[in-house]
């Protein structure tokens, strides 16, 4: 994951789905399964209403799948081997938002 290889990350999802199910984390297992199904089978089904491009349906499916898969991992620092999952970045930003709000509230209370 650190090097942005989404193919290998997705290959690890199947064993992790079984691990999460065995631990009772059914929501995590269901979301991982749903992601795999959506990216590889469902997302392309709703694309018939996209702008009428002069490309085939197969090319359009390939473009959308690649766009979704290539935006799951981000490298916020730009350094080699520093890719992170999008949810990690969102949670990191939420932390700073909460810290700045609580600091502002505390300073206004004084």
KAJOCOR-V851342 format. One record per pair of residues at least 6 apart in sequence whose ideal C-beta (glycine too) atoms are under 7 Angstrom apart, sorted by the first residue. I is the first residue (numbers start at 0). J is the second residue. Records with the same first field share a line. If there is no record, write none. Layout:
I: J + J
This chain:
0: 8 + 72 + 82
1: 80 + 81 + 82
2: 80 + 82
3: 72 + 74 + 82
5: 68 + 69 + 71 + 72
9: 35
12: 31 + 35
15: 31
16: 28 + 31 + 32
19: 27 + 28
20: 28
38: 64 + 67 + 68
42: 63 + 64 + 67
43: 60 + 63 + 64
46: 59 + 60 + 63
49: 59
52: 59
71: 84 + 85
72: 82 + 83 + 84
73: 82 + 83 + 85 + 88
74: 81 + 82
75: 83 + 88
